[in-house]
Amino acid sequence: MPLRLKLEVQGMTCDDCARHVERALRSVPGVLSAHVPHWSSGEAEAIAEGEVPASAMEEAVARAGYRARVLRSEPIDLPPPPAGDHRFDLMIIGGGSAAFAAAIRAAELGARVAVIEAETLGGTCVNVGCVPSKMLIRALEVYHRAGTHRFRGVATARGALRWAELIAQKEALIADLRREKYEEVLAAYPQITLIRGRARLTEGGAVAVNGTTYASGWVILATGARPWVPPIPGLAEAGYLTSMEALSLQELPRSLIVVGANAVGLELAQVFARAGVAVTVLEALPRIVPFEEPEISAALQRALEEEGMAFHTGVRITGVTRLDGRVVLRFEQDGQAREISAERILMATGRRPNTEGLGLEAVGILPGPRGEIPVTPYMQTAHPRIYAAGDCTNLPMFVYVAAASGTVAAENALLGNHRMLDLTAVPRVTFTDPEVASVGWTEAQARERGETPKTILLPLEAVPRARIAFETRGVIKLVADAATDRLLGIHLTMPQAGEAIAAGLIALQAGYTAQDLGRTLFPYLTWAEGLRLAAQSFTRDVARLSCCAG
């Protein structure tokens, strides 16, 4: 049975002390969460999954440099569920990453769980998002490099691209992962029941599915999101692709217009460009990957333009027509009316939550302007017995955020609100070639938050791995506090940026200064070594250092 423990803690003198105590308590096996209300309170609270020796908690806090004593331990007392058919402790509406993370955690806690899904299991990521797109990105990267090797004086031939076979291979991979990661997972947890159908909330927080109403103890909404297309005159009549259809095209067009230059648009644009399609990208904001640092955007655009892609930024689309089998798109740029045409148009203009028809109004939940469900850091909605997780909420739309929020929602629903979703350092990756990855604040965001930032921009030519790989397209930008040297943001455009950013994420979470990062031992001739060199560049000219100089 889950327990709530109260502790007396001595020796805390600041907010960092409180964080150290929380981290120490969470390190104890069996402790699910820990919270210090304020360092001056001299108290801490922990939620444990069953009995945890008081000595283990007290010793963990002592190792962190403080003194603790467990005052009391008591079972978590939750209010009774509503009256009615109560076959399930928790009902989860949705069948994607957030839903399955919630279901698995709830099953581990001994709950009887229902997962309700009307369509294909796996949600966006496996079926029409991360998995198929990254598989095609990798396949076209191999194909592209076989024909345009970057080593000087080396040229290799490549055969014809068999696109239809590649799409079939992609579908087979999706089917395998959907079976292994979703269908077989259900079979491994007898506490989880799959209900096929479309669910709707009713008054009082019950769930209606296929004519049956369930008065579940708790509900988690995890209905995901779908591609969104703005209202553009003539677009619907001319016809368009979203990322979902683009990933399943059986034949390649000769030319393609991509509207939207964030991650999805650019990833797919490069896939089709490397497959031999003439690609033009339009973006309403002033630059591509518009939420990244300007230097990152510029470096990526230069690299993509080298591959033949064309870009128009700062545009306002005024209309679309179809003429002689081609799509004609009209837009304004810098006050001038322009138009371009192509065989197909791909709209990569964002996503919107799937919340229509859920019956939110019946339970007093008011969605936001995009249809998103507002949640607290505990993942709780305006209805005390209904939680929400993943892309249907006001959280960042990343699959790892969705899964983490599903776990937090399940724990809080079943054990009481004890664990908040920590979004203080959320990494993001755009899987173009070179990749873009970042974590923390941009320089502009730091200034908006009242910080006085200092920055360093390291060209990739200064990174030994880039030189020996002949992959010098890119930059590394670090943002740090000018007064304390504490790292505020890490931003990369380079090969394997998505792998290297993990080191940056840990550095930010640990509160590293730029000097700390510059003194960290990174293996020589790795892409991640660039972070160390960039950090050293705040105080040294790395071009004048020998290889591996400390």
Secondary structure as GFF3:
##gff-version 3
##sequence-region A 1 550
A	DSSP	beta_strand	2	10	.	.	.	ID=ss1
A	DSSP	alpha_helix	15	26	.	.	.	ID=ss2
A	DSSP	beta_strand	31	35	.	.	.	ID=ss3
A	DSSP	three_ten_helix	39	41	.	.	.	ID=ss4
A	DSSP	beta_strand	43	49	.	.	.	ID=ss5
A	DSSP	alpha_helix	54	63	.	.	.	ID=ss6
A	DSSP	beta_strand	67	75	.	.	.	ID=ss7
A	DSSP	beta_strand	90	93	.	.	.	ID=ss8
A	DSSP	alpha_helix	97	108	.	.	.	ID=ss9
A	DSSP	beta_strand	113	117	.	.	.	ID=ss10
A	DSSP	alpha_helix	123	128	.	.	.	ID=ss11
A	DSSP	alpha_helix	130	147	.	.	.	ID=ss12
A	DSSP	alpha_helix	163	178	.	.	.	ID=ss13
A	DSSP	pi_helix	179	183	.	.	.	ID=ss14
A	DSSP	alpha_helix	184	188	.	.	.	ID=ss15
A	DSSP	beta_strand	192	196	.	.	.	ID=ss16
A	DSSP	beta_strand	199	201	.	.	.	ID=ss17
A	DSSP	beta_strand	207	209	.	.	.	ID=ss18
A	DSSP	beta_strand	212	214	.	.	.	ID=ss19
A	DSSP	beta_strand	218	221	.	.	.	ID=ss20
A	DSSP	beta_strand	225	227	.	.	.	ID=ss21
A	DSSP	alpha_helix	235	238	.	.	.	ID=ss22
A	DSSP	alpha_helix	243	246	.	.	.	ID=ss23
A	DSSP	beta_strand	255	259	.	.	.	ID=ss24
A	DSSP	alpha_helix	263	274	.	.	.	ID=ss25
A	DSSP	beta_strand	278	283	.	.	.	ID=ss26
A	DSSP	alpha_helix	294	306	.	.	.	ID=ss27
A	DSSP	beta_strand	310	313	.	.	.	ID=ss28
A	DSSP	beta_strand	315	323	.	.	.	ID=ss29
A	DSSP	beta_strand	326	333	.	.	.	ID=ss30
A	DSSP	beta_strand	336	342	.	.	.	ID=ss31
A	DSSP	beta_strand	344	347	.	.	.	ID=ss32
A	DSSP	beta_strand	351	353	.	.	.	ID=ss33
A	DSSP	three_ten_helix	360	363	.	.	.	ID=ss34
A	DSSP	beta_strand	386	388	.	.	.	ID=ss35
A	DSSP	three_ten_helix	390	392	.	.	.	ID=ss36
A	DSSP	alpha_helix	399	415	.	.	.	ID=ss37
A	DSSP	beta_strand	428	430	.	.	.	ID=ss38
A	DSSP	beta_strand	435	440	.	.	.	ID=ss39
A	DSSP	alpha_helix	443	448	.	.	.	ID=ss40
A	DSSP	beta_strand	453	459	.	.	.	ID=ss41
A	DSSP	three_ten_helix	460	462	.	.	.	ID=ss42
A	DSSP	alpha_helix	464	469	.	.	.	ID=ss43
A	DSSP	beta_strand	475	481	.	.	.	ID=ss44
A	DSSP	beta_strand	487	494	.	.	.	ID=ss45
A	DSSP	alpha_helix	497	509	.	.	.	ID=ss46
A	DSSP	alpha_helix	514	519	.	.	.	ID=ss47
A	DSSP	alpha_helix	529	536	.	.	.	ID=ss48
A	DSSP	three_ten_helix	542	544	.	.	.	ID=ss49
###
